[in-house]
Amino acid sequence: MKILVDSELTDAKDIFSHLGRVEVFEGRMLTRQLAKTAQILIVRSVTTVDRNLLQDSDIRFVGSATSGQDHVDTEFLENNDIKFASAAGTNAKTVAEHVLCCIVEYLDESAATLEEVSVGLVGYGHVGQAVGELLDRLSVKYCAYDPFVNSDLYPMILSDFNKVLGSDVVSLHVPLTHSGTHPTHNLIGSNVISELSTGALLINTARGNVLDQKALLKRLTGGNKIWAAIDCWADEPDIDPELAQAVWRATPHIAGYSREAKRRAILSVYESVCKFLGVDSKRFEFPRDLRSIGKLGGEAELKDVLNIVHPLRRHNEETKKLSELDWPQKAFDFDDYRAEYGLRNEFSAYQTVYSDFDGGIIKLLARLGFVSKP
């Protein structure tokens, strides 16, 4: 049995090797001819899996090491008896930490405080709840809108759409859907964008087409401006250069891109493959080497620590630069930057030493999952 695995999936070749012959491929370069040579296909979101790729192939199982699945034609797979599994929820913690980093930088530049700010979450699934957990640890006020979640389960959190949109920070955490009772394509359109409060921050770590980019650009360049932190873009990696220059923080789809999340994702898909094949899965242990924040001094603030873990300002500068490039250089640089600089570690991979900070910041970092050491 031959298994095709995206080359960017950490440790995947070793993990799947006992199940069959593993061959790696470049995510955007997978061809129909290569797909015909395998029975199992493991992809990321950069690979479109549909009839054009799999028609007349021997592929019987498709696994996507991602939370979203809009790059996969699940109806085609079902109609052709091809099993599918995603890694939903495995990067929720990482995305939540990215959102928190955006909020902390926004508060620093807007002169607001954690005690004052209100956060609205559009979507309260895996990621929305992970964001809420971090906000709870900092005692930040938040509410959420999600028509698919039973409001009786979270009566103090779930609210109506308009209340969420009235928050100081509005963060998007929904899948991209085009049909059903609540489609999310262009959910954040011109009418919604116009309702956001002046000075509010809009964060998009969902799919790019969840929001109307033209409407967002108009709001960003007009009166009553808002702030925007955009990680997911329409037509990615062909980022709209005009929008990239206009947003406050532009990042190249790295919100959920951590070593820990990649490992959780590939193990989740691996378990699904083993179940499909009817074989026992092996147990894999990954090394956990704690990283040091370093000595920042007694005056260090939360924003200083988070900037070391996840340097949003640097990512912003580089994303704006690559958005101006011509095609296809833009696509190459987008992927290269993500691979070389975008991958990070989660908070729990960092150790903070009491002597390097004052007591207050250490306790705050511990609440966020950093490992503290006397």
C-alpha angles and dihedrals in degrees: 000000000000122000121196113207130183108250093228094062107107115243091345096131092056094042095053097037096096091056097057146307109323124209123180127216138186108262099233094037103060110132133202089241093057092044089057090063097062142061100205126044126194115189146167127224092274091073119077109216112198145112092299090060103035108029108131092000127133093233109135100170133037121190124187116200090208138087096232122065106188088113089064125074095219092177091059090048093050093047090052096045093248112148119226135199132174131192096241113180098010094111096038094105092050093049090048091054090051090052091050091051089053092049094049092050090046091053091049093053097039094047092235126130138228089246092056104039124095122205128204120198119204100204126022104204126110096319098036091054091047090054089048091053092056091046090051089055089056094041091240117162114242144158133191141212121210121146091195096060120081105248090211089069094059107021094159094049111035114081141156123292096251094055091051091050090053092063124110089241123033115191124188120222108160133116120247110258131165101193143029130070095309111027113187101203104122088353087151096054133156095287093051094043091051090056095058112109119254108266094019121140120234115198122191118192092145122085117310096242092058086087132044103246095195091054090047092051090051091053093046093052098039134067123297091037127204132200121248133195108189123186100157121054138192112252090014129217086027092075116192102249094205092055093042090056092047100051122088095228122019118185130175102243095289102127092107096030109116134131091241093050092048091053093047090049097050092045090051091053091043090056089051092051091050090050090049091051093043094236132128115260122232124235115245125196122196124204116255111207111175114227123218124236090203131219111316099162135241094293094059116129132201092262091057093055094044091050089060093049096042114012099202095172093058092046089050094053094048094045091053089051096050091047088066094056124105122251129293093018088061091059093048093048092045092057094039093052093049091049096045104034110008099070111092141162126256122248092263091065092065128084122208121198121214093225091058094058141026118265097258098059092045091056091047092051091048090056089055093053103265114142110245124205127191 
